[in-house]
Amino acid sequence: MAQQIPLVDYLVLGDDPHLVAHECTSCGARFFDRRNACASCEATEFKTVDVPTTGEVRAFTIVSFAAPGIPVPFVAAVVDCEQT
């Protein structure tokens, strides 16, 4: 089987696939992309945390039209992950 390569840095593949986020050590806000400062409180210290793998789907849509080169259909969803 071919090795899978994640499309984004915050996706960890393997036996236990999950997302990782950068959490502000001051206010606890979480971000998937790299930040120089927290958008919530402007602090500059972050720690890496695993995002829970269970939660509740709050909203979803089936995307039928997308930018050129993006295969459709695909599902986009907002998931409220359980806090650990």
NORPE-V298347 format. One record per pair of residues at least 6 apart in sequence whose ideal C-beta (glycine too) atoms are under 6 Angstrom apart, sorted by the first residue. I is the first residue (numbers start at 1). J is the second residue. D is the distance in Angstrom with one decimal. If there is no record, write none. Layout:
BEGIN
i/j/d
I/J/D
I/J/D
END
This chain:
BEGIN
i/j/d
4/13/5.0
6/13/5.5
10/19/5.4
10/20/5.2
10/32/4.5
12/18/5.4
18/50/5.5
18/53/5.3
19/51/4.1
20/48/5.6
20/50/5.7
21/30/4.1
21/32/5.7
21/49/5.7
21/51/5.4
22/31/5.1
22/46/4.3
23/30/5.0
23/47/5.4
23/49/4.7
24/38/4.1
24/43/5.5
24/46/5.9
25/45/4.4
25/47/5.7
26/41/5.3
26/43/3.6
27/40/5.2
27/41/4.3
29/38/5.6
29/40/4.1
37/44/5.2
51/81/5.5
52/81/4.5
52/82/4.6
52/84/5.6
54/82/5.3
55/79/4.7
55/80/5.2
55/81/3.9
55/82/5.3
56/80/5.0
57/77/5.4
57/79/5.5
58/78/4.7
58/80/5.3
59/78/4.6
60/75/5.9
60/77/3.9
61/76/5.5
62/73/5.4
62/75/5.7
63/72/5.8
63/74/5.3
63/76/5.7
64/72/5.7
64/73/5.4
66/72/5.1
END
